[in-house]
Amino acid sequence: MSTDTSYPYSLEIKPCEKPEGHFTWVIRERGKLLQRSDKPHASEALARRRGEAEIERLLGPGIGGR
């Protein structure tokens, strides 16, 4: 699953093998791995929110409607 959030970053949400039913996020910058979550999240929606929050942090203040 992939969602382009803000160029040059993209956010991927991936299911975990262990623990089953949990999800992680991966942030890529122009296709190259930049950062990934360090822990599994209980739902896909939670993983997406945490990944999007991290992209907003990377973009800095004044970008993304803040």
N, CA, C and O atoms as a GROMACS GRO file, in nm:
protein
  264
    1MET      N    1   0.084  -0.117   0.000
    1MET     CA    2   0.000   0.000   0.000
    1MET      C    3   0.089   0.123   0.000
    1MET      O    4   0.188   0.130   0.073
    2SER      N    5   0.055   0.218  -0.080
    2SER     CA    6   0.138   0.338  -0.089
    2SER      C    7   0.051   0.461  -0.104
    2SER      O    8  -0.053   0.459  -0.169
    3THR      N    9   0.096   0.567  -0.040
    3THR     CA   10   0.025   0.694  -0.051
    3THR      C   11   0.130   0.804  -0.065
    3THR      O   12   0.212   0.822   0.025
    4ASP      N   13   0.127   0.877  -0.177
    4ASP     CA   14   0.215   0.991  -0.190
    4ASP      C   15   0.159   1.101  -0.102
    4ASP      O   16   0.044   1.142  -0.121
    5THR      N   17   0.238   1.150  -0.009
    5THR     CA   18   0.190   1.249   0.085
    5THR      C   19   0.235   1.387   0.045
    5THR      O   20   0.153   1.477   0.030
    6SER      N   21   0.363   1.405   0.028
    6SER     CA   22   0.417   1.535  -0.009
    6SER      C   23   0.550   1.512  -0.078
    6SER      O   24   0.644   1.459  -0.019
    7TYR      N   25   0.556   1.552  -0.203
    7TYR     CA   26   0.680   1.536  -0.276
    7TYR      C   27   0.790   1.608  -0.201
    7TYR      O   28   0.765   1.720  -0.154
    8PRO      N   29   0.906   1.555  -0.186
    8PRO     CA   30   0.962   1.432  -0.244
    8PRO      C   31   0.941   1.308  -0.160
    8PRO      O   32   1.004   1.205  -0.185
    9TYR      N   33   0.853   1.314  -0.060
    9TYR     CA   34   0.833   1.202   0.030
    9TYR      C   35   0.714   1.116  -0.011
    9TYR      O   36   0.615   1.166  -0.063
   10SER      N   37   0.726   0.986   0.013
   10SER     CA   38   0.613   0.896  -0.004
   10SER      C   39   0.604   0.810   0.122
   10SER      O   40   0.704   0.781   0.186
   11LEU      N   41   0.483   0.772   0.155
   11LEU     CA   42   0.456   0.693   0.274
   11LEU      C   43   0.400   0.558   0.233
   11LEU      O   44   0.304   0.551   0.155
   12GLU      N   45   0.458   0.452   0.285
   12GLU     CA   46   0.409   0.317   0.260
   12GLU      C   47   0.366   0.256   0.394
   12GLU      O   48   0.438   0.266   0.493
   13ILE      N   49   0.250   0.196   0.395
   13ILE     CA   50   0.202   0.124   0.512
   13ILE      C   51   0.209  -0.024   0.479
   13ILE      O   52   0.156  -0.069   0.378
   14LYS      N   53   0.275  -0.100   0.567
   14LYS     CA   54   0.296  -0.242   0.540
   14LYS      C   55   0.249  -0.327   0.657
   14LYS      O   56   0.270  -0.290   0.773
   15PRO      N   57   0.185  -0.440   0.628
   15PRO     CA   58   0.147  -0.531   0.737
   15PRO      C   59   0.271  -0.601   0.793
   15PRO      O   60   0.366  -0.630   0.720
   16CYS      N   61   0.268  -0.628   0.922
   16CYS     CA   62   0.378  -0.701   0.988
   16CYS      C   63   0.352  -0.851   0.983
   16CYS      O   64   0.237  -0.895   0.982
   17GLU      N   65   0.458  -0.926   0.979
   17GLU     CA   66   0.444  -1.071   0.992
   17GLU      C   67   0.428  -1.106   1.140
   17GLU      O   68   0.349  -1.194   1.175
   18LYS      N   69   0.504  -1.037   1.225
   18LYS     CA   70   0.496  -1.057   1.370
   18LYS      C   71   0.499  -0.920   1.435
   18LYS      O   72   0.591  -0.844   1.403
   19PRO      N   73   0.411  -0.882   1.519
   19PRO     CA   74   0.290  -0.956   1.551
   19PRO      C   75   0.187  -0.943   1.440
   19PRO      O   76   0.170  -0.836   1.381
   20GLU      N   77   0.122  -1.050   1.412
   20GLU     CA   78   0.022  -1.054   1.305
   20GLU      C   79  -0.090  -0.954   1.334
   20GLU      O   80  -0.132  -0.938   1.449
   21GLY      N   81  -0.138  -0.888   1.230
   21GLY     CA   82  -0.246  -0.791   1.245
   21GLY      C   83  -0.199  -0.650   1.277
   21GLY      O   84  -0.281  -0.560   1.294
   22HIS      N   85  -0.068  -0.630   1.285
   22HIS     CA   86  -0.012  -0.498   1.311
   22HIS      C   87   0.051  -0.443   1.183
   22HIS      O   88   0.070  -0.516   1.085
   23PHE      N   89   0.082  -0.313   1.185
   23PHE     CA   90   0.134  -0.246   1.066
   23PHE      C   91   0.252  -0.156   1.100
   23PHE      O   92   0.264  -0.107   1.213
   24THR      N   93   0.338  -0.134   1.001
   24THR     CA   94   0.449  -0.040   1.014
   24THR      C   95   0.442   0.059   0.899
   24THR      O   96   0.368   0.038   0.803
   25TRP      N   97   0.518   0.167   0.909
   25TRP     CA   98   0.525   0.264   0.800
   25TRP      C   99   0.669   0.281   0.754
   25TRP      O  100   0.763   0.259   0.830
   26VAL      N  101   0.684   0.321   0.629
   26VAL     CA  102   0.814   0.348   0.568
   26VAL      C  103   0.802   0.480   0.493
   26VAL      O  104   0.708   0.500   0.417
   27ILE      N  105   0.896   0.570   0.516
   27ILE     CA  106   0.901   0.696   0.442
   27ILE      C  107   1.016   0.688   0.344
   27ILE      O  108   1.129   0.654   0.380
   28ARG      N  109   0.986   0.722   0.219
   28ARG     CA  110   1.089   0.725   0.115
   28ARG      C  111   1.103   0.868   0.063
   28ARG      O  112   1.005   0.941   0.051
   29GLU      N  113   1.225   0.904   0.032
   29GLU     CA  114   1.252   1.034  -0.030
   29GLU      C  115   1.303   1.006  -0.170
   29GLU      O  116   1.411   0.951  -0.189
   30ARG      N  117   1.222   1.046  -0.268
   30ARG     CA  118   1.252   1.020  -0.409
   30ARG      C  119   1.283   0.872  -0.433
   30ARG      O  120   1.373   0.837  -0.509
   31GLY      N  121   1.206   0.786  -0.366
   31GLY     CA  122   1.218   0.642  -0.386
   31GLY      C  123   1.318   0.572  -0.297
   31GLY      O  124   1.318   0.449  -0.291
   32LYS      N  125   1.405   0.646  -0.228
   32LYS     CA  126   1.506   0.584  -0.142
   32LYS      C  127   1.457   0.585   0.003
   32LYS      O  128   1.398   0.683   0.050
   33LEU      N  129   1.484   0.475   0.074
   33LEU     CA  130   1.444   0.463   0.213
   33LEU      C  131   1.503   0.578   0.295
   33LEU      O  132   1.624   0.600   0.293
   34LEU      N  133   1.418   0.649   0.366
   34LEU     CA  134   1.462   0.758   0.452
   34LEU      C  135   1.444   0.720   0.598
   34LEU      O  136   1.533   0.742   0.680
   35GLN      N  137   1.327   0.664   0.630
   35GLN     CA  138   1.296   0.635   0.770
   35GLN      C  139   1.187   0.528   0.776
   35GLN      O  140   1.103   0.519   0.686
   36ARG      N  141   1.188   0.448   0.882
   36ARG     CA  142   1.082   0.350   0.902
   36ARG      C  143   1.043   0.349   1.049
   36ARG      O  144   1.120   0.391   1.136
   37SER      N  145   0.923   0.301   1.076
   37SER     CA  146   0.877   0.298   1.215
   37SER      C  147   0.960   0.196   1.292
   37SER      O  148   1.002   0.094   1.238
   38ASP      N  149   0.982   0.226   1.418
   38ASP     CA  150   1.062   0.137   1.501
   38ASP      C  151   0.978   0.038   1.580
   38ASP      O  152   1.030  -0.048   1.650
   39LYS      N  153   0.845   0.051   1.568
   39LYS     CA  154   0.757  -0.043   1.637
   39LYS      C  155   0.631  -0.067   1.554
   39LYS      O  156   0.592   0.018   1.474
   40PRO      N  157   0.568  -0.181   1.573
   40PRO     CA  158   0.443  -0.209   1.503
   40PRO      C  159   0.328  -0.131   1.564
   40PRO      O  160   0.328  -0.103   1.684
   41HIS      N  161   0.230  -0.096   1.483
   41HIS     CA  162   0.112  -0.023   1.526
   41HIS      C  163  -0.009  -0.115   1.518
   41HIS      O  164  -0.017  -0.200   1.429
   42ALA      N  165  -0.103  -0.097   1.609
   42ALA     CA  166  -0.217  -0.189   1.623
   42ALA      C  167  -0.313  -0.187   1.505
   42ALA      O  168  -0.389  -0.282   1.486
   43SER      N  169  -0.311  -0.079   1.425
   43SER     CA  170  -0.402  -0.074   1.310
   43SER      C  171  -0.334  -0.002   1.193
   43SER      O  172  -0.236   0.070   1.211
   44GLU      N  173  -0.387  -0.025   1.075
   44GLU     CA  174  -0.336   0.042   0.957
   44GLU      C  175  -0.356   0.194   0.968
   44GLU      O  176  -0.268   0.271   0.930
   45ALA      N  177  -0.471   0.234   1.020
   45ALA     CA  178  -0.502   0.377   1.034
   45ALA      C  179  -0.404   0.445   1.130
   45ALA      O  180  -0.359   0.556   1.104
   46LEU      N  181  -0.371   0.378   1.240
   46LEU     CA  182  -0.277   0.436   1.336
   46LEU      C  183  -0.138   0.447   1.274
   46LEU      O  184  -0.071   0.549   1.291
   47ALA      N  185  -0.095   0.345   1.203
   47ALA     CA  186   0.036   0.351   1.136
   47ALA      C  187   0.040   0.465   1.035
   47ALA      O  188   0.140   0.536   1.025
   48ARG      N  189  -0.069   0.485   0.961
   48ARG     CA  190  -0.076   0.593   0.862
   48ARG      C  191  -0.068   0.729   0.931
   48ARG      O  192   0.005   0.818   0.886
   49ARG      N  193  -0.143   0.747   1.040
   49ARG     CA  194  -0.140   0.875   1.113
   49ARG      C  195   0.000   0.905   1.165
   49ARG      O  196   0.047   1.018   1.156
   50ARG      N  197   0.066   0.805   1.221
   50ARG     CA  198   0.200   0.826   1.275
   50ARG      C  199   0.300   0.857   1.163
   50ARG      O  200   0.388   0.942   1.179
   51GLY      N  201   0.288   0.788   1.051
   51GLY     CA  202   0.376   0.815   0.937
   51GLY      C  203   0.353   0.953   0.880
   51GLY      O  204   0.449   1.023   0.847
   52GLU      N  205   0.227   0.994   0.866
   52GLU     CA  206   0.196   1.128   0.815
   52GLU      C  207   0.247   1.236   0.911
   52GLU      O  208   0.295   1.340   0.866
   53ALA      N  209   0.237   1.212   1.041
   53ALA     CA  210   0.288   1.307   1.139
   53ALA      C  211   0.439   1.322   1.125
   53ALA      O  212   0.493   1.432   1.139
   54GLU      N  213   0.507   1.213   1.098
   54GLU     CA  214   0.653   1.219   1.081
   54GLU      C  215   0.690   1.296   0.955
   54GLU      O  216   0.788   1.370   0.955
   55ILE      N  217   0.613   1.279   0.848
   55ILE     CA  218   0.639   1.356   0.725
   55ILE      C  219   0.618   1.504   0.752
   55ILE      O  220   0.696   1.587   0.705
   56GLU      N  221   0.513   1.539   0.825
   56GLU     CA  222   0.490   1.679   0.860
   56GLU      C  223   0.607   1.735   0.938
   56GLU      O  224   0.648   1.849   0.917
   57ARG      N  225   0.663   1.654   1.030
   57ARG     CA  226   0.779   1.698   1.106
   57ARG      C  227   0.899   1.720   1.013
   57ARG      O  228   0.974   1.817   1.030
   58LEU      N  229   0.917   1.631   0.916
   58LEU     CA  230   1.027   1.645   0.822
   58LEU      C  231   1.013   1.769   0.735
   58LEU      O  232   1.112   1.834   0.701
   59LEU      N  233   0.889   1.803   0.699
   59LEU     CA  234   0.865   1.921   0.614
   59LEU      C  235   0.889   2.051   0.690
   59LEU      O  236   0.921   2.153   0.629
   60GLY      N  237   0.875   2.048   0.820
   60GLY     CA  238   0.902   2.167   0.900
   60GLY      C  239   0.781   2.257   0.914
   60GLY      O  240   0.677   2.233   0.853
   61PRO      N  241   0.795   2.362   0.996
   61PRO     CA  242   0.684   2.453   1.020
   61PRO      C  243   0.646   2.534   0.895
   61PRO      O  244   0.729   2.565   0.811
   62GLY      N  245   0.516   2.565   0.888
   62GLY     CA  246   0.469   2.647   0.777
   62GLY      C  247   0.431   2.570   0.653
   62GLY      O  248   0.383   2.630   0.556
   63ILE      N  249   0.450   2.438   0.653
   63ILE     CA  250   0.415   2.356   0.538
   63ILE      C  251   0.312   2.255   0.582
   63ILE      O  252   0.319   2.204   0.694
   64GLY      N  253   0.216   2.228   0.497
   64GLY     CA  254   0.114   2.130   0.531
   64GLY      C  255  -0.002   2.190   0.608
   64GLY      O  256  -0.070   2.119   0.682
   65GLY      N  257  -0.026   2.319   0.593
   65GLY     CA  258  -0.142   2.382   0.655
   65GLY      C  259  -0.119   2.430   0.795
   65GLY      O  260  -0.215   2.463   0.864
   66ARG      N  261   0.003   2.436   0.840
   66ARG     CA  262   0.032   2.483   0.977
   66ARG      C  263   0.084   2.623   0.975
   66ARG      O  264   0.113   2.679   1.081
   0.00000   0.00000   0.00000
